[in-house]
Amino acid sequence: MTVSAPGATSGGTLEQRYLHSIFAELCAIESPSLRERACGERVKAELQALGLEVSEDGAGEAIGADCGNLLARLPGGTHGARSVLLCAHLDTVPPVAPIEPVLEEGFWENANDGILGADNKAAVAVLLALARDVYREGAPVDLELLFTVGEEISLAGAAEFDASALRSDYGYVFDHASPIGEVIIDSPCHFRIEARFRGAAAHAGIRPQDGRSAILAASRAISSMRHGLIDGEGTVNVGMISGGTAINVVPERCELVAEVRGLDDARGEALVAELVDRVHEAANRPDCDCDVDVDVRRTFSGYSLAPSAPPVRAAEAALRSRGHEPVRISSGGGSDANALIASGFQTVNLANGTERNHEPGERVAAAALEEMLAICRALLDEVAALAPDAAL
């Protein structure tokens, strides 16, 4: 492991060395969605070493994962203190290369051409380091630490989590790959659309006129859709397409899977309706003449937070105390905050300073990891300073 940043060497504090060590260790544990058990057990071991009880819910069984969501509670040491939830997810998108964390010129990267897993193991490592600090030094608030599974597959684990079991007034997620200081106050609703085209098979060289190509119908549909950012208020993406059996067979079946996001429900639903219309129009073209079945599923809801909400105010105060001017943004991405808010539990998503998530070349600065930890400490102080009856 190549190491060059002060916080990750013997020259850093004990706390900094632990933070970087556990981060690199967690990244090296592959944990694609539905296969988070090894990473979850490592997190559980770190928390249990502090004498904490770690509970696991039934989300794993519900979503087909090998691990459920993990929840631990840590008293801050002040009797009657307010409680706050801090949340990170254990899973990553599928790695396409072995993960070998290295620290080069101040940045943690994967030595191989693939993801690092900083999304979201940077936040997982920070929460573990914070737990050690609070265990030793105390805090002005109690902590609830939630580590979710299946976040990368439409927030599946958080959607199964029973937020009514929480003691906290509100919570924070650290899951936006953008510069520290950004506060996500708007996040989109999300829809998954599956279209299954069915034509007729025929020999492609002898009887092509007897066939009806499902792949042609799907391609006509895709080419007629609007893609990418639409009018600044939503996005459309066709992420997967599959079909056919052999090059000499007119393909009888083809399936496409798309997603639609909208910053409000009306915009999202309008884009879904437009996409579905394009699918049916393509299937009914004379040169396609295919049947098509379309399934639409809302996978998570969007949200909009008031800047005056207490958890937003506390987050912005914590950022300012560390020299960051808060920047309120609308994001096209979802996070566990969407699922928690949908269940009635107010949550704020904060940028974590990671870069290029979901891409080869994903990285995070060693300094950003250390700053995330410092902001978490400041956040506990600011939450404690809110009026006891602060309402959302």
GIWOJO-V731882 format. One record per residue. RES is the residue in one letter. OMEGA is omega in whole degrees, -180 to 180 (none if undefined). Layout:
[[RES,OMEGA] [RES,OMEGA]]
This chain:
[[M,179] [T,-176] [V,-179] [S,-178] [A,-175] [P,-177] [G,-177] [A,-179] [T,179] [S,179] [G,179] [G,177] [T,176] [L,-180] [E,179] [Q,180] [R,177] [Y,-178] [L,-178] [H,-180] [S,-177] [I,177] [F,-179] [A,-180] [E,-180] [L,179] [C,-178] [A,176] [I,-179] [E,-179] [S,175] [P,-178] [S,-179] [L,178] [R,-174] [E,-171] [R,-176] [A,178] [C,179] [G,179] [E,178] [R,177] [V,179] [K,-179] [A,179] [E,-180] [L,179] [Q,176] [A,176] [L,-179] [G,-178] [L,173] [E,-179] [V,179] [S,179] [E,-179] [D,-176] [G,-178] [A,-179] [G,180] [E,-176] [A,-175] [I,180] [G,179] [A,178] [D,-179] [C,175] [G,174] [N,-180] [L,-180] [L,177] [A,178] [R,-178] [L,180] [P,180] [G,178] [G,179] [T,-177] [H,179] [G,-177] [A,172] [R,177] [S,179] [V,178] [L,171] [L,-169] [C,173] [A,-179] [H,-174] [L,-172] [D,174] [T,168] [V,-177] [P,176] [P,179] [V,178] [A,176] [P,-179] [I,180] [E,-176] [P,175] [V,179] [L,-176] [E,176] [E,174] [G,-179] [F,169] [W,179] [E,171] [N,179] [A,179] [N,-174] [D,-179] [G,-179] [I,174] [L,-174] [G,176] [A,171] [D,18] [N,-175] [K,170] [A,180] [A,178] [V,-180] [A,179] [V,-180] [L,177] [L,178] [A,178] [L,179] [A,178] [R,-179] [D,-180] [V,178] [Y,-178] [R,-169] [E,-175] [G,-180] [A,-180] [P,177] [V,171] [D,-180] [L,164] [E,-178] [L,-177] [L,177] [F,-171] [T,176] [V,173] [G,-179] [E,-176] [E,175] [I,175] [S,173] [L,-170] [A,-178] [G,-180] [A,179] [A,179] [E,-176] [F,179] [D,-177] [A,180] [S,179] [A,-178] [L,177] [R,-174] [S,176] [D,179] [Y,-174] [G,-179] [Y,174] [V,180] [F,-168] [D,173] [H,-174] [A,180] [S,-173] [P,176] [I,-176] [G,180] [E,180] [V,-174] [I,-178] [I,176] [D,179] [S,-170] [P,164] [C,-173] [H,179] [F,173] [R,-179] [I,176] [E,178] [A,-178] [R,-179] [F,179] [R,179] [G,179] [A,180] [A,175] [A,177] [H,-173] [A,180] [G,-174] [I,-177] [R,-178] [P,-179] [Q,179] [D,-178] [G,173] [R,-169] [S,176] [A,178] [I,177] [L,180] [A,180] [A,-179] [S,176] [R,179] [A,-177] [I,-178] [S,-179] [S,-178] [M,166] [R,-177] [H,177] [G,-179] [L,-176] [I,175] [D,177] [G,-174] [E,-180] [G,178] [T,176] [V,177] [N,170] [V,-171] [G,-178] [M,173] [I,-180] [S,178] [G,179] [G,-179] [T,-179] [A,-175] [I,-179] [N,178] [V,171] [V,-171] [P,-180] [E,-174] [R,174] [C,-179] [E,172] [L,178] [V,-177] [A,173] [E,175] [V,175] [R,177] [G,-178] [L,169] [D,-175] [D,-176] [A,-180] [R,178] [G,-179] [E,178] [A,179] [L,176] [V,-179] [A,179] [E,-180] [L,-180] [V,177] [D,-180] [R,178] [V,-178] [H,179] [E,-180] [A,-180] [A,-176] [N,178] [R,-180] [P,-179] [D,178] [C,176] [D,-179] [C,167] [D,179] [V,173] [D,-178] [V,174] [D,178] [V,180] [R,172] [R,-176] [T,169] [F,-177] [S,176] [G,178] [Y,173] [S,-178] [L,175] [A,178] [P,-179] [S,-179] [A,-178] [P,-179] [P,175] [V,179] [R,-179] [A,179] [A,-178] [E,177] [A,179] [A,179] [L,180] [R,180] [S,179] [R,176] [G,178] [H,174] [E,-176] [P,176] [V,179] [R,-177] [I,167] [S,-177] [S,173] [G,-178] [G,175] [G,178] [S,177] [D,176] [A,179] [N,-178] [A,-179] [L,178] [I,179] [A,179] [S,177] [G,-178] [F,-175] [Q,-174] [T,177] [V,176] [N,-179] [L,177] [A,-176] [N,175] [G,176] [T,-176] [E,172] [R,-180] [N,-178] [H,-177] [E,164] [P,-175] [G,174] [E,-179] [R,173] [V,179] [A,175] [A,180] [A,179] [A,176] [L,-178] [E,180] [E,176] [M,180] [L,179] [A,179] [I,177] [C,178] [R,179] [A,180] [L,179] [L,179] [D,-177] [E,176] [V,179] [A,-176] [A,178] [L,178] [A,-177] [P,-177] [D,-179] [A,-177] [A,179] [L,none]]
